[in-house]
Amino acid sequence: MLSQQVKVILALIATILFAIFIFGLSHSISTGFAGFWGGLPFAIIATAVVGMAFYDLWDEIIRQKD
């Protein structure tokens, strides 16, 4: 079994890599053919999804449960 510290580090790395990928994809869409206004809906959705991913990280790993 993995220790709690290793779980936190791995979950943080995975969530950060996910966020980098999603924001990179959003940037690519906004600067490409779709343009800023075409990529804006995806950017808003991407921001919400990454926010939910970080909340889930905090809820499952970092927050101490009773």
Secondary structure as UniProt FT lines:
FT   HELIX           4..31
FT   TURN            32..34
FT   HELIX           35..57
FT   HELIX           58..62
//
